[in-house]
């Protein structure tokens, strides 16, 4: 097993919120590819967070499969980390791969800003209240995130499937190294 240089959380905190758009695209594409591989094996990770993404040179790899469950089962138990967990998981409703996608969005926000969009509550109710509130992005970050998604046809991909969208795949398959 190779030794990682650091995790994504420490990597982002070291650089601050100064990751340029090309590096942001490279990092997020690698994470999306990792989630896709997990989901193709009909599994749900359930603990996608910056601390569970290792930085190994120029590669970003998902780790900590302690909460992984089969997507064919109907999980109801609360699993995950409060800062990144999906609302349906907190509410202990039936959830699926979408829970990982929610967490992925939170991780992308963290990559761009160096902070989480929601505060860490002391209980599930506090977390849900904070999630329900509208997250206000400052103008620069908001425009950068909008531009990232606009330029990569993510709106179109969301209507079909972000993982199966050939426009996104071919546009990014060669963006592996952010360096």
N, C-alpha and C positions, 0 to 999 in steps of 0.2 A: 504494500500500500504506500503510495507516495505521500510525502509530507506537504501540507498546504503552507503557503506563505502567511496567510491571514484569512479572516472571514470578511464577507462583504461589509458588515457593519463597521469594523475597524478600518477597512479600506476607504470607505466613504468618509468616515470621521477624520481620517488622516488628510484627505484631499479637500474636505469641505464640500460645499455645493458648487464646485467649479468644474464639474465633468462636462466636457464639450459634447455637443450633439452626436458626433461620430462615435465617441467612446460610449456614450449612453446607449446608442443603437446597438453597438457590439455587445455590451454587457447584457442588455435586456434580451437580445436575440438568443444568446447562449442560454439564458435562464428559461426562456420560452421553449427552446429546443429540449431542455432537460425535463420540463413539465410535460411536454408532448410525449417524450419517451416513457415517462411514468404512466401517463394516461393510456397510452397504446397497449400497455400491459394490464389494462383494466384495474389500475390501482389509483388511489387517492392519497396524496402525501399527508395532508392535514396539518403540516407545521412549516409551511413556507415562510421564511423570515430571513432577514439579512444575516443573522448569526448561523443559519443553516445553509449558507451558500459560501463555499470555500473558494479562495483565490489561489490558483496554482499557476504561477507565471502569468501568462496571458489568458488563461482559461478560468471560467467560473463554473463551479460544479456544485450540484445540490447534494446535501448530506443529511444525516439524522433521519433514518426511516423508522423511528420508533413508534410513530402514530399511524403508519401506512395501513390502509385497509383496502379490501377489494371493493370496487365500485358496484359490483353486482349485489353486495349485501346492503342492507338498509341501516347504516349507522345512526344512532341517536345520541350516543354519549358525547359529552363535551370533550373535545381534543383540540389542542393548538395553543397558541400564545395570544394573549388578549390584545396585543397591539396590532396583530395581523389577521386574526381569525374572522371568518365571515359571520354575519349576523345570524344566519340560519343555524350555524353550529352553536353559537352562544345560546340561542333559544331552544336548542336540543330538538330541532325539527329534522325531518329527513333531509339529507344533503348529499351532494355528489361532487363531481369534478369541478363544478362551479365554485365550490368553496376554495379550491386551490387558485382559481382565477381571481377571486376577490383578493386573496392574500398576495398574489402576484401584483395586482394594482397597488396595494399598499407598499410593497417592496419597491416598485418603480417610483412611487412618490418619495420614498426614503432616499433612493439613489439621487433623485433630482434636488432634494431639499436638505438632506442630512437629518431629517426629523420625521416622526410619524404623523399622519393626518389626524389621528385620534389620540386623546390622552389615555393613559393606563388607569382604568378605574379599579376601585377596591373590590367591586363585585360586578356581576354580569349586568345588572341594571344600569350602573354608571357607564359601562362601556357602550351599551346600546343607546343610551341617551346621547352620548357624544357622537356616535355614528350617525344618528338621525339628524343632528345639527348639520347645517350646510358648511362644508369645508371651504374656507375662503383662501384662495391662492393669491399671492402678490402678483402684480401685473407681469413682471418679467418671467417668473416661473410659469404662470398660466399661459402666456404666449409661447414659451418654449415647448411646453407639453403639447399645446394645441398644434403647433407647427410640426412637432415630431409625428403625431398621429396623422395629421393632414398629408404630410409628404410620404407617408408609408401606406396610404390607402387603408388605414385601420377601420375607418367608418364602413367601407365596403366589406372588409373582412369580418367585422362584427355581425353583419347581416347574414353572412354565410358561416364561416368558421375561421378563427384566427390561425388555427394550426394547418388547415387544408388549403388556405388561400395561396395559389401559385404566384400571384403578383408579389405578395410579401416574400414568399420563399425565394424566388429568383432574384429579387432585388437585394436580399440580405445574405444569401448563402455564402458569399465571399467575404462578408464582414465578420470575421472571427476575432481577430486581434484588435483591441482598442488602442494599441500602442504603435 
